[in-house]
Amino acid sequence: MVTTETLKSAEARSDIKRDEVDPVSDAESVERAQGDFARRQEWFAAEPQDRAWASTKERALDEMMGALQARIGGFEFDHVECKTSQCSATVRWSGGDEAHAGGRELAFANAGSCSTHVRSAPGAYPDSGRVSEVQFDCTKERAASVE
């Protein structure tokens, strides 16, 4: 049986003590996330297209984005483009508040078994609201469909 004493004993034996872990600064966290997103963009650009899978997934994600747009409003999106296991879209928000709240909604939107990654586009045009780039990583879903 696991007791509080057992947990305290295990924590005391841990190689990493909570107060010894260096916290990551907000700037470092943002830098890491931007680097991860850039790598995802490179993978997407280099990925060949499986037209059959891509067209089916594009329709599903277009429907999901359309439903989100109808529910929360405040944005327009370009057609979702899919390749073999990844998809990409651009979202134009009507303003900063919409971009902040909507980006969060979009990041947690139901994209099937695809993970969703959202970031503000570098050099987004101030006169057209904020622009976000969205990547859907469907690698796990794709692998399961091939097995």
Secondary structure, 3 states (H helix, E strand, C coil): CCCHHHHHHHHHHCCCCHHHCCCCCHHHHHHHHHHHHHHHHHHHHHCCCCHHHHHHHHHHHHHHHHHHHHHHCCEEECCCEECCCEEEEEEEECCHHHHHHHHHHHHCCCCCCCEEEEEECCCCCHHHCCEEEEEEECHHHHHHHHC
